[in-house]
Amino acid sequence: MTVLKVETMPCPIRLTKGAIDEVKMLRYEKEVPEDHHLRIGVKGGGCSGLSYILGFDKPEENDQLFDFEGLQILINKAHAMYLAGMEIDFLNGLQNRGFIFNNPNASDTCGCGTSFSA
């Protein structure tokens, strides 16, 4: 079992109230176990080269664990440079519904908003 210390430094990303509320609702609806935390990261692929990872996961080696307004957030140390300063929002409207990634490190994004290049 991997045990991580919660970082005392500020979380490198920010979630809006709408995103926090949606994550909490999903956690409750999906009955996510307590030992799983919100993972935010990147992976290769997508229209622009990199895609965002957003889901619940257990801590792994090389993860940092942050507390952001009561949410425990996992970020792999290698992904931090792509995510620093990013804001995650959630829209729940007639035209758009879903998580929105506002990333100042992205040099280009695709139309779907879930992939980028840096």
Secondary structure, DSSP 8 states (H G I E B T S, - for coil): -----B-SS--SSEE-HHHHHHHHHHHHHTT--TT-EEEEEEEE-STTSEEEEEEEE---TTEEEEEETTEEEEEEGGGHHHHTT-EEEEEESSS-EEEEEE-TT-SEE-TTSSEEE-
